[in-house]
Amino acid sequence: MNSNLNVILDVSMLGIGFYHRQAKTGVSRVAEQLLDGLWQTDDIQLSLAAPTHLPEAMRYARAHFGPSAPAFVNRPAERTVARLENGVLSPFPVGSVPSKAIRAGAYKLRKRTGSHTARFDTRSWQGRIYHSPFYEIPEAIAQSRAVQSVQTIHDLIPIFHPEWFPAGDNSVRSMLARLNPRTHIVTISEATRNDFCQHTGTDPARVTPIHLAASPALFYPVTDPDARQRVRQRYQLGDAPYLLSLATFEPRKNLDRLIRAFVTTAQSGDLPAEVKLVLVGARGWKLDQILNELASHQALQSRIVVTGFVPDAELASLYSGATGFVYPSLYEGFGLPPLEAMQCGLPVITSRIPAIREVVGEAALYVSPTDTDDLCQAMVKLVSSDTLRADLAQQGLQRARLFSWSRFVAEHVALYRRIAS
């Protein structure tokens, strides 16, 4: 191993996702792809860190890698306590009542004793690179001269639009406050780099944009009719054609406007009577507008299907069976769902906003996300034209080939090399 490429990766988010599967959103998927890619790279000596939720992170690592999991750099005493907690939990299934009760009690005890956050000793970390793929870098690491730190920034949406988030959510603001002139910044798009540099006054040369990707093992055109039919049956979709949208139920995903546009076109008869709208995603926050929109259209209840969370293994069949994918998000740092849809061979309607245009290129039907009529017209146009759908599907497949997780990992390794040298 090359000691100059000794990387420590924060995996606390993946520990949280181990117990809360519905919390494994796109950000978690990105962190896991980076983890796996670095672990498989010969000249990376990988260690793990958990600034919070160490027991969860250690159990995730054990389940994910087996006994050969990378070592954690948390203090020995912290690791010992975490192993004891996991030993108590091991007889119980992850989602069971005893497991939840034990974890809740253990967390309260850690909070009471002030041990819920890690205390890192960086004195022996000379030459190491610490990378946080989401959460803020711990203060001891940010201030250490022995360690080079890397912070991934997915977006600055909570800074620009705090009204879209729960009150008191200061996670992005805290993360930005922890940055210093020695921190290396990774963004997931040029659009996010521009937002970050304009907001902070940072020299763009200090910021490295690295595009995400859609996993070919999860997102691909499913041609097996039985597989597609099984998913239809599981979510009670029947045999009708459907427009699909996949997003956490939160304000910036603009689902209330999508529901309104669908209802408008359904009631006018512009959309054929058999076409459904299928909304996939976990419940997020500030749901009132979405729930009110759903409740106010009871007459069309049979044509609007809310599936809730769908496991990764079923997404490709759900995408592949749809007539089109609709994603009218108000703001994105990258926009993974349109890329996933394109990789499944699905024609896409999406927002004319910088990050999504950067990813999707010309392989989509664009709308203004604040213009309901524009969205109505796009859905009718897509559903009405076999030729348009086929053209967009082909363009989408070609565009999706430009993005890969192997390139994503390679660009991170190249950044680490520059830092180490």
Residue pairs with C-beta under 8 A, 6 or more apart in sequence:
1 42
1 43
1 44
1 45
2 43
2 45
3 45
3 127
4 127
4 417
4 420
4 421
5 43
5 44
5 45
5 129
5 413
5 416
5 417
5 420
6 45
6 47
6 127
6 128
6 129
7 38
7 44
7 45
7 46
7 47
7 128
7 129
7 130
7 131
7 416
8 46
8 47
8 48
8 49
8 73
8 125
8 128
8 129
8 130
8 131
8 147
9 34
9 35
9 38
9 46
9 47
9 48
9 49
9 131
9 133
10 48
10 49
10 50
10 51
10 130
10 131
10 132
10 133
10 134
10 135
11 31
11 35
11 48
11 49
11 50
11 57
11 60
11 61
12 49
12 50
12 51
12 52
12 53
12 54
12 56
12 57
12 135
13 27
13 28
13 31
13 133
13 134
13 135
14 28
14 31
14 32
14 35
14 57
14 60
14 64
15 50
15 53
15 54
15 55
15 56
15 57
15 58
15 59
15 60
16 23
16 53
16 56
17 23
17 24
17 28
17 60
18 56
18 57
18 59
18 60
18 63
18 94
19 56
19 94
19 95
19 99
19 103
21 309
21 311
22 282
22 309
23 282
25 248
25 282
26 212
26 334
26 336
26 337
27 133
27 134
27 154
29 215
29 336
30 133
30 152
30 154
30 188
30 212
31 133
31 134
33 213
33 215
33 405
33 408
33 409
34 131
34 133
34 408
34 409
34 412
35 64
37 405
37 406
37 408
37 409
37 412
38 44
38 46
38 409
38 412
38 413
39 46
39 65
39 70
41 409
41 413
43 413
44 413
44 416
46 70
47 70
47 71
47 72
47 73
47 128
48 57
48 61
48 69
48 70
48 71
48 72
48 73
49 72
49 73
49 74
49 118
49 120
49 130
50 56
50 57
50 58
50 72
50 74
50 118
51 117
51 118
51 120
51 135
51 138
52 116
52 117
52 118
52 135
54 72
54 74
54 78
54 79
54 82
54 118
55 81
55 82
55 85
55 86
55 89
55 103
55 106
56 103
57 72
58 72
58 79
58 82
58 83
58 86
59 86
59 89
61 69
61 70
61 72
62 69
62 86
72 79
73 120
73 125
74 82
74 118
74 120
75 118
75 119
75 120
75 121
78 115
78 118
78 119
81 115
85 102
85 103
85 106
88 102
89 99
89 102
89 103
92 98
92 99
92 102
93 99
107 116
110 116
117 138
118 138
119 140
120 138
120 140
120 141
122 140
122 141
122 144
122 146
122 147
123 146
125 144
125 146
125 147
126 146
127 146
127 420
128 146
128 147
128 148
129 147
129 148
129 149
129 150
129 416
129 419
129 420
130 137
130 141
130 147
130 148
130 149
130 150
131 149
131 150
131 151
131 152
131 412
132 149
132 150
132 151
132 152
133 152
134 152
134 154
135 171
135 175
136 151
136 171
136 174
136 175
136 177
136 178
137 149
137 151
137 175
137 178
137 179
137 183
139 178
141 147
141 149
142 149
142 178
142 179
142 180
142 183
143 180
148 182
148 184
148 419
148 420
149 182
149 183
149 184
150 183
150 184
150 185
150 186
150 415
150 416
150 419
151 175
151 178
151 179
151 183
151 184
151 185
151 186
152 186
152 187
152 188
153 175
153 185
153 186
153 187
153 188
153 192
153 196
153 333
154 187
154 188
154 192
154 333
154 334
155 188
155 192
155 195
155 331
155 332
155 333
155 334
155 355
156 172
156 192
156 195
156 196
156 199
156 333
157 164
157 165
157 172
157 252
157 331
157 333
158 164
158 165
158 169
158 171
158 172
158 173
159 172
159 173
159 176
159 199
160 195
160 331
161 252
161 330
161 331
162 169
163 251
164 250
164 251
164 252
164 286
164 330
165 250
165 285
165 286
166 285
166 286
176 200
179 185
179 200
184 206
184 208
184 415
184 419
185 196
185 202
185 206
185 207
185 208
186 207
186 208
186 209
186 210
186 412
186 415
187 193
187 196
187 207
187 208
187 209
187 210
187 333
188 209
188 210
188 211
188 212
188 333
188 334
189 209
189 211
189 333
189 334
189 355
189 358
189 359
190 209
190 358
191 332
191 333
191 354
191 355
191 358
192 209
192 333
192 334
192 355
193 204
193 207
193 209
194 204
194 354
196 202
196 207
197 203
197 204
197 207
208 411
208 415
210 408
210 411
210 412
210 415
211 334
211 359
211 403
211 407
211 408
212 334
212 336
212 339
212 403
212 408
213 339
213 403
213 404
213 405
213 407
213 408
214 336
214 339
214 340
214 342
214 343
214 400
214 403
215 405
216 343
218 312
218 313
218 315
218 316
218 340
219 315
219 316
219 319
219 340
219 343
219 344
220 316
220 343
220 344
221 316
221 320
221 344
221 345
221 397
222 228
222 316
222 317
222 319
222 320
222 321
222 344
223 320
227 317
228 317
228 320
228 321
230 317
231 237
231 314
231 317
231 318
231 321
232 238
232 239
232 321
234 314
235 278
235 305
235 307
235 310
235 318
236 305
237 276
237 278
237 305
237 321
238 276
240 274
240 275
240 276
241 272
241 274
241 275
241 276
241 322
241 323
241 383
242 275
242 276
242 277
242 278
242 305
242 321
242 322
242 323
243 262
243 275
243 276
243 277
243 278
243 322
243 323
243 324
243 325
243 326
243 379
243 382
243 383
244 278
244 280
244 318
244 319
244 322
244 324
244 325
244 326
244 341
244 346
245 255
245 258
245 277
245 278
245 279
245 280
245 281
245 325
245 326
245 327
246 280
246 281
246 310
246 315
246 325
246 327
246 337
246 340
246 341
247 253
247 255
247 279
247 280
247 281
247 327
247 329
247 337
248 281
248 282
248 283
248 284
249 255
249 279
249 281
249 282
249 283
249 284
249 287
249 290
250 284
250 285
250 286
250 287
251 286
251 289
251 330
252 329
252 330
252 331
253 281
253 328
253 329
253 330
254 328
254 329
254 330
254 351
254 369
255 279
255 290
255 293
256 289
256 290
256 292
256 293
257 328
257 369
257 370
257 372
257 375
258 277
258 279
258 326
258 328
258 375
259 277
259 279
259 290
259 293
259 294
259 297
259 304
260 293
260 372
261 328
261 372
261 375
261 376
261 379
262 271
262 277
262 303
262 304
262 379
263 297
263 300
263 304
264 372
264 376
265 271
265 376
265 379
265 380
266 273
266 275
266 300
266 303
267 300
270 376
270 380
271 379
271 380
271 383
272 383
275 303
275 323
275 383
276 303
276 304
276 305
277 303
277 304
277 305
277 326
278 305
278 307
278 318
278 322
279 304
279 305
279 306
279 307
280 307
280 308
280 309
280 310
280 315
280 318
281 308
281 309
282 308
282 309
283 308
294 304
294 306
297 304
310 318
315 340
316 344
319 325
319 340
319 341
319 344
319 346
320 344
320 345
320 346
322 346
323 382
323 383
323 389
324 346
324 347
324 348
324 349
324 379
324 382
324 383
324 389
325 337
325 338
325 341
325 346
325 347
325 348
325 349
325 350
326 348
326 349
326 350
326 375
326 378
326 379
327 335
327 337
327 338
327 341
327 348
327 349
327 350
327 351
327 356
328 349
328 350
328 351
328 367
328 369
328 375
329 335
329 350
329 351
329 353
329 356
329 369
330 351
330 353
330 369
330 370
331 353
331 355
332 351
332 353
332 355
332 356
333 355
334 355
334 359
335 350
335 355
335 356
335 359
335 360
338 348
338 350
338 356
338 359
338 360
338 364
339 359
339 360
339 400
339 403
341 348
341 396
342 348
342 360
342 363
342 364
342 396
342 397
342 399
342 400
343 396
343 397
343 400
345 393
345 396
345 397
346 393
346 396
347 364
347 365
347 382
347 388
347 389
347 390
347 392
347 393
347 396
348 360
348 363
348 364
348 365
348 392
348 396
349 364
349 365
349 366
349 367
349 375
349 378
349 379
349 382
350 356
350 360
350 364
350 365
350 366
350 367
351 366
351 367
351 368
351 369
352 366
352 367
352 368
352 369
353 369
356 364
357 366
359 403
360 396
360 399
361 399
362 395
363 392
363 395
363 396
363 398
363 399
364 392
364 396
365 378
365 381
365 382
365 388
365 392
366 378
367 374
367 375
367 378
368 374
369 375
381 388
382 388
382 389
382 392
